[in-house]
């Protein structure tokens, strides 16, 4: 087995909530030493976000910060500031997701850190980025989803768009940041210098549009809510069966012809499979309502498992709309190792989502649980050249903060 790709890279994770911590988790999985820096007392606000297990840890924090070492530093004390300066001087990567300009007040902005450490790759994540008329505005993934045009296209026509129950903006921006950081580290090999990466949630969600922008710029069409199927890709959508919901993707001509023939031979109208009105995508789109008037009742009269068996038998892509408990019990997920198990010293066995990285010759599964607040203060301080007496004094004075546990 090879060493993981980023072994030997030190990352300072000075971020909170989701996008930044997700970047740190990914870099840790790829082998980097990721040092999570938190404020004294409450730490990262994500510790209290959802599924709170005690007064310090939540499932949210445990998932996003596994594999990291944790320090908690009082930057108001000169010794805390020196600790952070030394830490950033030793780092290859610095990740933050505060409002633009906020870290300048702490001496942790890009200009100051890069002047001391020219090789530093500094990654900022914010709602709108560090330039433009909205750069100063606060924002979360929800704001970017609304601004980006994505939210406007989903849901039932005539009703307010639904909330997306995953943090699309944060996670998508986070993985783009991981790619950009790795590219900057590779570029540093040639140039010897790091650089500032400026990631915006709004930017990344706008970049996701694979067809809506072209619809408008090339045809003058603004995509609208379409409910449960796509009028431009008949037949492609969500259908209700007798005991649940499933999706069918029969929008390709050959798949559609197999599907239509199947319907005809299993109780559908005579001639449905041979109806040439439906044999091209443009023709299916033009006759979409006629198609749905047949497909919807045909699916609704059968249990999900029967529809899936029939469609799998003719190689038409389909899937049940699964609940999360069904996902966790899915043999495919088990085979791919997409749930990682940790034995936590306080909570026992934890099952959390794995990352989707798969390398032929190294294992990127994180085995270490997320750190307690300030858990690694002493060992990180020692690695920065602080003596034992200095470390003891900083811990006693709360410059290096940790919560003592029985």
C-alpha positions in Angstrom: 0.0 0.0 0.0 1.2 3.5 -0.8 1.2 6.4 1.7 -1.9 8.5 1.4 -1.4 11.4 -1.1 -1.2 14.3 1.4 0.9 12.7 4.1 3.4 15.3 5.4 1.1 18.2 4.7 0.0 20.3 7.7 -3.4 22.0 7.6 -4.7 24.6 10.0 -8.5 24.3 10.0 -9.7 27.6 11.4 -13.3 27.1 10.3 -16.7 26.3 11.8 -20.1 24.8 11.0 -19.9 22.9 7.6 -18.1 24.0 4.5 -14.7 24.6 6.1 -14.8 21.6 8.4 -15.8 19.4 5.5 -12.7 20.5 3.6 -10.6 19.6 6.6 -12.2 16.2 6.9 -11.4 15.5 3.3 -7.8 16.6 3.6 -7.4 14.4 6.7 -8.8 11.4 4.8 -6.2 12.1 2.0 -3.4 11.9 4.7 -2.9 15.5 5.8 -2.3 16.4 9.4 -5.3 18.6 10.1 -5.2 20.8 13.3 -8.7 22.0 14.2 -8.4 25.4 16.0 -11.4 26.5 18.2 -12.2 29.3 20.5 -12.0 28.7 24.2 -15.2 27.8 26.0 -17.8 26.7 23.5 -15.6 25.9 20.5 -17.0 25.5 17.0 -20.7 26.3 17.0 -21.2 23.0 15.1 -20.6 21.2 18.4 -24.1 22.2 19.4 -25.8 21.8 16.0 -28.0 18.7 15.7 -28.1 15.4 17.4 -26.3 16.7 20.5 -24.8 13.9 22.5 -23.5 15.9 25.4 -22.5 19.5 26.3 -19.5 19.3 23.9 -20.2 17.0 21.0 -22.9 16.6 18.4 -23.3 14.0 15.6 -22.7 16.9 13.2 -19.4 17.8 14.7 -18.3 14.2 15.0 -18.9 13.6 11.3 -17.2 16.7 10.0 -14.1 16.7 12.3 -13.1 13.0 12.4 -9.4 12.5 11.9 -8.3 15.9 13.1 -6.2 17.0 16.1 -7.9 19.7 18.2 -6.5 22.8 19.9 -8.3 25.7 21.6 -6.4 29.0 21.8 -7.2 32.3 23.5 -6.0 34.8 20.8 -6.5 37.7 23.2 -3.4 36.7 25.1 0.0 37.4 23.5 1.0 33.9 24.1 -2.0 32.6 22.3 -1.2 34.9 19.3 2.4 33.6 19.3 1.1 30.0 19.4 -1.1 30.8 16.3 1.7 32.5 14.5 4.0 29.6 15.0 1.3 27.2 14.0 0.6 29.1 10.7 4.3 29.4 10.0 4.5 25.6 10.2 1.5 25.0 8.0 1.1 24.2 4.3 -2.6 25.0 4.2 -4.9 27.4 6.1 -8.7 27.0 5.8 -11.2 29.5 7.0 -14.9 30.3 6.4 -15.5 33.6 8.1 -16.9 36.8 6.5 -14.3 38.5 4.3 -11.9 40.7 6.4 -13.0 39.2 9.8 -9.6 37.4 10.4 -7.5 40.4 9.5 -8.4 41.8 13.0 -6.7 38.7 14.5 -3.6 38.9 12.4 -4.8 35.8 10.5 -5.6 37.3 7.1 -3.9 36.1 4.0 -1.6 39.1 3.6 -0.1 38.8 7.1 0.2 35.0 7.1 1.7 34.8 3.6 4.3 37.5 4.4 5.6 35.2 7.1 5.0 31.9 5.2 5.2 32.5 1.4 4.5 28.8 0.7 1.1 28.9 2.5 -2.0 27.9 0.5 -4.8 29.9 2.1 -8.3 28.9 1.4 -11.3 31.2 2.2 -14.9 30.1 1.9 -17.7 32.6 2.2 -21.2 33.2 0.9 -20.3 35.7 -1.9 -16.5 35.7 -2.1 -14.0 38.4 -1.3 -14.9 40.7 -4.3 -18.1 42.1 -5.7 -20.9 44.3 -4.2 -22.2 41.5 -1.9 -18.8 40.5 -0.5 -19.6 42.1 2.8 -22.9 40.3 3.3 -23.4 37.3 5.6 -24.9 34.1 4.2 -25.4 30.4 4.5 -26.0 27.6 2.0 -29.7 28.4 2.1 -29.1 31.9 0.9 -26.9 30.7 -2.0 -29.5 28.1 -3.0 -32.1 30.8 -3.2 -29.9 33.3 -5.1 -28.5 30.7 -7.5 -31.7 29.9 -9.4 -31.6 26.3 -8.3 -34.3 26.6 -5.7 -36.7 28.4 -8.1 -36.7 25.3 -10.4 -37.7 22.6 -7.9 -41.0 21.8 -6.3 -44.6 21.8 -7.5 -45.7 24.6 -9.8 -47.6 27.3 -8.0 -46.2 26.4 -4.6 -43.2 27.8 -2.8 -40.0 25.8 -3.5 -39.2 23.2 -0.8 -36.1 23.3 1.3 -33.3 21.0 0.2 -32.6 18.8 3.2 -28.9 18.5 2.4 -26.4 21.4 2.5 -25.8 21.4 -1.2 -24.0 24.8 -1.3 -21.6 24.0 1.6 -20.7 20.5 0.5 -20.3 21.4 -3.2 -18.2 24.4 -2.3 -16.2 22.3 0.1 -15.2 19.6 -2.4 -14.3 22.3 -4.9 -12.1 23.8 -2.3 -10.4 20.5 -1.8 -9.7 20.3 -5.5 -8.4 23.8 -5.6 -6.1 23.3 -2.6 -4.6 20.2 -4.1 -4.0 22.1 -7.4 -2.4 24.9 -5.5 -0.1 22.5 -3.6 0.9 21.0 -6.9 1.6 24.4 -8.4 3.7 25.3 -5.3 6.1 22.5 -6.3 7.0 24.5 -9.4 6.6 28.1 -8.1 7.7 27.6 -4.5 4.8 29.9 -3.5 1.3 29.4 -2.1 -1.7 31.5 -3.0 -5.1 32.7 -1.8 -8.1 30.6 -2.9 -11.3 32.5 -2.8 -14.3 30.2 -2.8 -18.0 31.4 -2.7 -21.1 29.3 -2.1 -23.0 31.5 -4.6 -20.4 31.0 -7.3 -20.3 27.2 -6.9 -24.0 26.8 -7.1 -24.3 28.9 -10.2 -21.6 26.7 -11.7 -23.8 23.7 -11.2 -26.3 24.7 -13.8 -25.8 22.1 -16.6 -28.7 23.4 -18.7 -30.6 26.3 -17.2 -28.1 29.0 -18.2 -28.1 27.7 -21.8 -31.9 27.6 -21.9 -31.9 31.3 -21.2 -28.9 32.5 -23.1 -29.5 30.5 -26.2 -33.3 30.2 -26.3 -34.6 32.9 -24.0 -36.4 30.3 -21.8 -36.4 30.6 -18.0 -36.8 27.1 -16.5 -39.8 26.8 -14.2 -40.9 24.3 -11.5 -41.9 21.0 -13.1 -43.0 18.9 -10.1 -42.1 15.2 -10.4 -40.8 14.9 -14.0 -38.8 16.8 -16.5 -40.7 18.1 -19.6 -37.5 18.3 -21.6 -36.5 14.7 -20.8 -39.5 12.5 -21.2 -39.6 10.0 -19.5 -37.5 11.0 -16.5 -39.0 11.5 -13.1 -40.6 10.3 -9.8 -43.6 8.0 -9.9 -45.9 6.7 -7.1 -46.4 2.9 -6.9 -48.9 1.0 -4.8 -46.7 1.0 -1.7 -44.0 3.7 -2.3 -42.2 5.9 -4.7 -39.6 5.2 -7.4 -37.7 6.9 -10.1 -37.5 5.9 -13.8 -35.0 7.2 -16.3 -36.3 6.1 -19.7 -35.5 9.3 -21.6 -33.1 7.7 -24.1 -34.8 6.4 -27.2 -33.8 2.8 -26.9 -34.7 2.6 -23.2 -38.0 4.2 -23.9 -38.9 1.7 -26.6 -38.1 -1.2 -24.3 -40.1 0.4 -21.5 -43.1 1.2 -23.8 -43.1 -2.4 -25.1 -43.0 -3.7 -21.5 -46.0 -1.6 -20.5 -48.0 -2.9 -23.5 -47.2 -6.6 -22.7 -48.1 -6.1 -19.0 -51.6 -4.6 -19.2 -51.0 -1.3 -21.0 -52.9 -0.2 -24.1 -52.4 -2.0 -27.4 -50.0 -0.4 -29.7 -48.3 1.7 -27.0 -44.9 0.3 -27.7 -45.1 0.8 -31.4 -46.6 4.3 -31.3 -44.1 6.4 -33.4 -45.3 9.6 -31.7 -43.1 8.6 -28.8 -40.0 7.3 -30.5 -37.8 10.4 -30.4 -37.1 12.7 -27.4 -38.7 15.7 -29.1 -41.8 13.7 -30.0 -42.1 12.4 -26.4 -41.7 15.9 -25.0 -44.5 17.1 -27.3 -46.7 14.3 -26.3 -45.6 14.1 -22.6 -49.1 14.3 -21.1 -50.3 11.4 -23.2 -47.4 9.3 -22.0 -47.9 10.2 -18.4 -51.6 9.3 -18.6 -50.5 5.7 -19.3 -47.3 5.4 -17.3 -48.7 6.9 -14.0 -51.6 4.5 -13.6 -49.5 1.5 -14.8 -46.9 2.2 -12.0 -49.5 3.0 -9.4 -51.2 -0.4 -9.8 -48.1 -2.3 -8.8 -45.8 -2.6 -5.8 -42.4 -1.0 -6.0 -40.5 -4.3 -6.0 -42.5 -5.6 -9.0 -41.9 -2.4 -11.1 -38.2 -2.5 -10.3 -37.9 -6.2 -11.2 -39.7 -5.6 -14.5 -37.5 -2.6 -15.4 -34.3 -4.2 -14.3 -35.2 -7.1 -16.6 -35.1 -4.8 -19.6 -32.2 -2.7 -18.5 -34.1 0.5 -17.9 -32.5 2.6 -15.1 -34.8 2.8 -12.0 -34.6 2.9 -8.2 -36.8 3.0 -5.2 -36.9 6.4 -3.4 -35.3 5.1 -0.2 -35.5 6.3 3.4 -32.2 6.8 5.3 -32.7 3.6 7.2 -33.0 1.7 3.9 -29.8 3.4 2.7 -27.9 2.3 5.7 -29.1 -1.3 5.2 -28.4 -1.3 1.4 -25.9 -4.1 0.5 -24.3 -1.8 -2.1 -23.5 0.8 0.5 -22.0 -1.9 2.7 -19.9 -3.3 -0.2 -18.5 0.2 -0.9 -17.7 0.9 2.7 -19.8 4.1 2.7 -20.6 3.8 6.4 -17.6 4.0 8.7 -17.7 2.7 12.3 -15.9 4.4 15.1 -15.5 3.2 18.7 -15.8 6.4 20.7 -14.5 6.4 24.3 -17.7 8.0 25.6 -20.5 7.2 23.1 -19.6 3.6 22.1 -20.0 2.6 18.5 -20.8 5.4 16.1 -21.8 4.9 12.4 -21.2 7.9 10.2 -21.0 8.5 6.4 -17.7 7.8 4.8 -16.2 9.9 2.1 -16.4 8.6 -1.5 -12.7 8.5 -2.2 -11.5 5.2 -3.6 -7.8 4.6 -4.5 -6.4 1.4 -5.8 -3.4 1.4 -3.5 -4.2 3.3 -0.3 -7.1 3.4 2.2 -8.6 6.8 3.0 -11.1 5.7 5.6 -10.6 7.9 8.7 -10.3 5.7 11.9 -9.9 8.5 14.5 -12.9 10.2 16.1 -13.3 13.9 16.2 -11.3 15.6 19.0 -12.5 16.9 22.3 -12.1 20.7 22.7 -8.4 21.4 23.1 -7.6 17.7 23.3 -4.2 18.0 21.6 -3.1 21.4 22.9 0.1 20.1 24.6 1.4 17.8 21.8 0.8 20.5 19.1 2.5 23.1 21.3 5.4 20.8 21.8 5.7 20.3 18.0 5.9 24.1 17.6 8.9 24.3 20.0 7.2 25.4 23.2 8.9 24.0 26.4 7.1 22.0 29.0 7.0 24.9 31.5 5.6 27.2 28.9 2.9 24.7 27.9 1.9 24.1 31.6 1.7 27.8 32.2 -0.5 28.4 29.1 -2.8 25.5 30.1 -3.0 26.8 33.7 -3.9 30.3 32.5 -6.4 29.1 29.9 -4.4 30.4 26.9 -4.6 26.8 25.7 -8.1 25.8 26.8 -9.4 22.3 27.3 -12.3 20.8 29.2 -11.1 18.4 31.8 -13.2 15.2 31.8 -13.3 12.6 34.5 
